[in-house]
């Protein structure tokens, strides 16, 4: 697996590069945002520091997400809640704060890589595995979720969600009549039900509501989880 490591600190880059190489990954390390954009298409996953010398890391993250669908983990010293929320909303699949344990980061990389291929993780039409088998398009009012094409339209106009936002919405749409617990969603989409205390899921639900302009598309079941909004 080919990793793009965007890190301007030489010592940190060396440690991360060594750990990745020991796990069989090839690594391209860059220290500037412009170089990251130049090499993003070859990346199979990305580790991104936010403290870069030539561009704010959140802005780089937004630009990367326009051209790169690879799993992306932010690895940064920024630990304020607003920074974490911004990173997740901008399209990060995970957010790791420095200092961190290397074994934990490697485990998070493995988890993100397993979970971000939603085509493999979420059954499509005719999928015999069960969940959502035979369902292609789910409609709620003027909103349509196409599980096979991985698109969302509202009033006929396409809405651009991040990969993780779509994964959450598709999980709810695959079984639209069921209420899904936080632990279930986190386990299915993030690969870790014990993240239930984190705000990652709430941030992505808020992103779905804001981008679609349909606050009722995802219904909160207080104290339990979420459900696709009712038909109207």
N, C-alpha and C positions, 0 to 999 in steps of 0.2 A: 504494500500500500504506500502511495506516495504522499508525503505530508508537506504542506507549505507552512513553514514556521516564520511568523512575522514578529520579530523580537529585536529591539535595538541594544539590549544589554548583552554584551559578549559572554559573560560568565553564565548567565541564565540560558542563553542560546546554546552554549556548549553542553550544559547539563541536560537540557531537553533533547538536543540532537543525539547525544549519546544514549539516553534512555530509549528514544524511539528506534535508533539503529539496533539496539540490543533486542528489540522486539520484532525485528525483521523489516522495519519500515525504511524506505529511502526518504531523505529529507532535503528540501531546498530551504535554506535560511535566507531571509531578506531582512534588512533593518529599516527600510523606508516604505511608506505607503505606495509610492509610485511603482516601486519594484514589485510589491505584492500584487498590484493590479495587472502588471505585465505578465506575471507567471500564474495567475489564478486558474486559468483554464486547464492546466496540467495537474492541478491538485485534486487528490481524492479525499482529503480532509485538511482542515486549516486550524492552526493554533494562532490566536491573534492577541498580541499585547495592545493595550489602548494608548500607552504613552509613547507615541512615535514623534520624531522630530519634525516631520514635514506635513502632517495632517492629523487632526483629531481622530482618535481611534473609532469613535462612534460613527463619524462621517465616513471613514474608510469602510466600516462594517456595512453601512447602508449601500455604498457603491459596490462592494463585493457581492452583496446579495442580488444586485441587478444582473450580474453576469455569471455568478457561481452558485451552483446548487449543492456543492459538497458540504458534508457535515462541518460545522464550525464551532469551536470552543474558544471563548474569551478567557485569557489567562492574564490577569492584571493585578496591580496593587490597589486599584480603585475599589473601595469596599463600601461606599455609601449606598444606601438603598436606591436612591435616584439613579445612580450609575448602573446598578444591577438591572433595574427596571428598564432603563434606556437600552441597555445591551440586549436584553431579551426581546424587547419590542422591535429593535432594529434587525432581528433575525438570528441572533445567536442560539445555538442548540443547547448550550450549557454555559455557565459562568463560574470560573474558578478564581478565587482570590489568593494572591501571594501574601505570605509564604504558604506553601501547600506541601503535602506529602506526595512524592513522585509516584508511589504505588497507587495512590488514590486517583491521581490524574490519569494514569494509564488505564485504570479501570473505567473511568468516565469516558475516555476515548473509545474503549471497546463497546461500552453501552450505547453511546451516541451513534457509532457506526452501525450497530445492530438495529437501532430503532428509527433511524432517519430515512431508511428506504421504505417509504409508506406503501409502495406498490407491492412489496413483499410482505409487509406487516399487516396491511388492511386488505381483506378479501375484496375482490372485484366481482363483476357479474358472472354468475355461474360457478363461482368458486365453491368447491365441495366442502371446504373447511367449516362452513357454517355461518359465521357472523356476516350478515349482509349479503348472503348468497342470492344472486339474481337481481339485486338492487343496482341500478345504475344512476338514476337521477332522483333526488329527494327534493320536494318542493315544500316551501313554507311561505305562503303569500306570494309575493313577487320575487322571492329569493329561491334560487336553484343551486343545489350542490351536486355536481357530477363527480361521482366517486371514481369512475374509470379514467376520465380525462383530467381529474384533479383541478377542476375549475369551479369558481363560485360566481354567479351572476345575480345582480339585483336590478330589477326593472329592465332586464335585457342588457345591462352593462356589466362587463367583467370587473370583479373586485380582486385586487392582488393581495393575497394573504401570504405570510411567511410559510415556509414548509411546516413548521411546528404548529402554527395556527390552523392550517388546513388539516393536519393530522388530528388535532383535537376535534374540530368540527366534523370531520369524516367519521371519527369514532362514534360520535353522538348520532350522526345521520344513518349509520349502518344499522342501528337498532333504535329508531326514533321514538318508539313508544316506551322505552325503558328509562328509568332514572339510573344514572351511572355514578358510582361513588368516586370521591376524590382519589382514594387509594387505587381503585381499578384503573382510572384514567392515567394516573401517574405511572402505574406499573406497566400499562400497555404502551404508552407513548414515550415515557422517560426511562422505563426499565427499572424503576425504583419506587415502590409504594411508600417507602419511608420518607419520601420528600414531601409528604402531606403537610408538613408544617411550613414549607416554603411558599413563596408567592408566585412561583413560576407559572403554575396553572392559572391562577387568577389573572396574572398579567396577560396571558395569551387569550383568555376569554374576553377580557376587556378590549384587546386588540381586534378580535373578531367583531364585537359589537360596534366598535368605533368605525372600523373600515367599511362594514356593510351598511352602517347607519340604521340597523335594525336591532335595537336593544333586546327585543323579545326573541331573537333567533336562537339564543342560548338562554335557557331558564335556570336560575339558581334554585336549588332545593336546599334551603338553609340547614346547616349542620350536617349535610350529607354529601351533596355533589351537584351534578348538572344534568340537564336533559335538553334535547332539541326542543325548541319552542313549539307550542301547539299550532295546528293548522287553523287558518282563518278563512 
